[in-house]
Every structure is written in structure tokens, then in C-alpha cells.
Amino acid sequence: MADNGRRRPVEIDLDIARASTLPGWFYGDPQVYRVMRERVFPRSWHLVADTDSVKVPGQTHPFTLLEGCLDEPLVLVRDEHDAIHCLSNVCTHRGTIVVEHGGRERCLTCRYHGRRFRLDGTFEYMPEFQQAQGFPTEADNLRRVPFAAWRKFIFANLDASAPPLDETIGDMARRCDWLPLDDLAFDATRSKEYLVRANWALYVENYLEGFHIPFVHAGLNEAIDYGSYRTEIYARSNLQLGIAKGAEACFEPPPASPDHGQRVAAYYWWLFPNTMFNFYPWGVSVNVVRPLGPELTRVSFLSYVLDRSRLDQGAGAGLDRVEREDEAVVEAVQRGVRSRFYGRGRYSPTREQGVHHFHRLMAAAYNDALRDAV
């Protein structure tokens, strides 16, 4: 494996017809992994829950943001005024986790020493602190974390200076605004997690192109028209549009939609860097890609059902099988990019626009980190 490019900028030509892919070493290099963990993921928007998790005042929903990578303990809370808050779930006294189990609360109380917070995270009471000087201060409140909602989905990030959520999901929201997404219901029985022995970026790349469908996914290839499959690129997202083949299940977009008159089998939306929204006639399958190390990834498939009568039909059928097929090929790529004989590949200008777009975003983040380290 040629590695003399390490610690040097990685250039991806703007013109896909001339460009070369990310180098093989990029997918196992600990420094690259650290850059993504410290600079990309903290200031990116991540799906953390849906509004049903904090449906009524007093309800709490503790979670770990990007467990195994960022490992940030957070909690969603709906206060007595019906407002939702995303807060640090770490007590400002000695660092204990405040809310350990979701439920209904009148206040947030740390079980270690009894420090108490209002439901909006404001410090309220602490025993045995009568003689403490200059107490309490703003630092004694639970830290508020940036969050935003689209329809029933709640997103959060760890960096208040990050671009607004609309810059990531706006194109998807506008394209799919005609769908009755507020009626979606989470189905735990159809949701599953997968452990993939490969770098998270290889998993994303595989998702971002339909080029492999005829070769890897025989079942899916029967449901969609490969010749009509296309990719649309946006600033921090992209769309792969799958057109139904024959009489397969499909959407009927309204006249105001740019897709009106087309038999859309699926909208495959990728949101930078690691979230996918897959819209099928039966509902939505959300994929969250969680890096666990340079060569280990956990992928969550979260199923939200809209129309049960259309389950197991068309492009949205057999998702477990499709995932296992993807997992096998991505793990084979991880083994391959370690080779001493692999350097960089080339893109298909007609089929790998999404991968090229992703690589440019990744290279830009890595190169910025190198410049800042000088």
C-alpha cells in the first residue's frame, strides 16, 4: 500500500471525469479517524430521537450521541410549558449522569449528591452548599445543546457554530414535504442493528451509488429500473431516485412535485456525513452509521411505518437481505484497500457522482485539519 501521501493534503478533482478516489490508506489511518471524530461529527447534525420520545410535559429521554465515537451523554426533556430542550446529561457538580432512565419527572435530580435542576436545565438547589461563595453561577446549569426538529424527527449537534439544520436537510424536506410524515409510527420489530467490519466511510460510499445494484442486489434490481436510476447532488446531501420497474409498488407524487408523473419506487437521501433517509411507499427506513473505530462500524436501521398494507413490496422489501449483501461487499473492500497494490481508483462519471461528492467533502475536512495543525 503506497502511503507516502499520509499527513499531506488529499486532492479530489472537481471534475469527476478527471478525478481519482480517496487513497486506500484513508480508510484505516488512525489520524484520519481522529480528524473525523474531533472535527466532522461534533459539528454535524445527527438524528437522536423522534417527538414521541418526549411526547408529554415532564418526559425525559436520555441517550448517548454517536455511542462508540463521540460518546456524549445527552438528554431530551419536555418541560412544563411544553417546550423541548436538549441538555448535557452530566451533573455540573461531580460529573455524574443525571437522568439514567427515561420517564416523567417534575425536576432533574442527581442521585449522587442531590443537585437539582429545572426541566430546562437551570440549576435549582444543592444541599450543603450554604457556605460556598459565588455560587451558583451560569456554569452550574446543565449545558444546552443545539437541536432542531423536522416533522417528527429530532436532530442535535455539539457545536453552536455549526450551520443550521436546514443546510443539511432542507433539500430533502422540500422535496418530500407532500408526504404525511407526521403519521409515521416507529416499529421496533422491524428495526435492527448491524456490526460491519469496515470503515464507516466505505459503508457510506457503498450507499451513495446504485452502480453495484445489478451485481450485488438481485432482488432490488428486479424492483427498480436501473436505466432510470439517477443521482442529484446538493451542498450537504444528495438524492438517489429509484424508478419502479413494471407493476412494483411506487409513490404517486402530486402535480407540485418535480417527480410528478414518475413511478418513484424510493427516495434515497443521504445527509452528510452519516445519516440516510430511505422513503418507501410503506414508510421510512432511517440508517444511522456509527463509527466504532478505523475499521469497525455499527449501522442502525430504524423503521417508521406509514402504510402497513404496502410492507414487503417493491424497493422497500427485503431490507435485511439487502443490508447483509452490502455488509459482505463493504467488508471485502476494507480488506482490499489495505493492499500494497491499491492506491486510488477512478469514478464512473455516470454512476458515482454521489461518491465523488462525498469524497470531496471528506478531503476538505481532512485538509482543513492538516492546515490548522501547522
Steps between C-alpha positions, in 0.01 A plus 500: 500500500652829394493730803729789411191725478421471869504823697473686169189657347277268299376659179181391323460671164174694459456337159387143562624398154857581608479427872647214701344355814620527857822299550476156657687600816225752581272221621720361775716792605456588872571868430223521240263335746595754771442791261151377420421431865627836625412736214227353279258311723475751790381779269274285283129446555407157632158339529456435874130418554148574388243719670318195639795447738408823684131515424366655822627761751747357748609218270875434473699305245870441586732384222865491396580697186687280251585231753841349438625815327396828663355329811330819619229448767196717419135513600187628328242652734153646443439762771181608675445766233504230227839615365766242408861542618816307412740510795829359614420203720807553719460650847687829539612401852706184460421376151250225572232408246186684614216320320574130485161375383229668299171583669283783636671749733410826675870593513839342419677377815848350515488190722867538599477814719149631440571791266173603340423665166181631344375325190665765283838417658521805729664433838241498780641359828806335656520377862795588725612794284389784726859614560613477139597846373398630158255215459306421290617634165409436138748211504279315750219467244489198273651595165244555226579314178395621153207303364228538241205300372371417155149354505524240780877445478732673751863579411785630717863603468771598748620823340292817528693648205390221263286599200123479564323169451332628182836505320517123547139386468335790319508348153359171630232680700384702200503204261301275735274757668189345339544171688289454820808446715337619823297178490807274506515248785828346618503119472762341726428154357619615158802691630840340532870568555791361301871481580713560191872427508595791280562873516179702526585699186511183290147421614385850403669475160324174426167664582573797275501316170256275325782376276530175697127417506494267194808318629423473874124534553306265272172556685524878504602500136167332418308780672663810352586612148880523502506695174290778657689507831653841559686709758444867587772687691437771761736689732489265802272225373410309191208306359491173313168459323385144435231455234271198530523222247178353367215483751717535810376714792567869448415855608261726313657848541252789478500755214711747701781245536785496245447122498134519392420240239794277592457161668736564790585178685724667756663826601847424640625809682846526655573775753864585565676324653330183625119502479270357234125548460347238270141583402288208380124475436468315834693761704856601583811299583758721670861378500740644757866410444702502825880474475650280773861515379703535181375163375183431697150645455154452648201573278150549639194440282204687651162420344214751505183357347234703322301239306526140625310369199800588282769339714727242332428636154720659235832670573420513873472123536771269629707771666677252726617300201616814317691610811675164534597513134640851549682396817679216324622713210606794723703270724669359187588856394653568844728201454585613149592862575767374743685347206849617414386501138201731542544874483208701360220412262298696244131591495229410255383848391148365440458285813725622781414869534391447861826333596698778334298761693558317830872466433534873436330581830718251686821624338410860581449417869827307517699768319359774727618304803848462354524876435382584852760266647789683331 
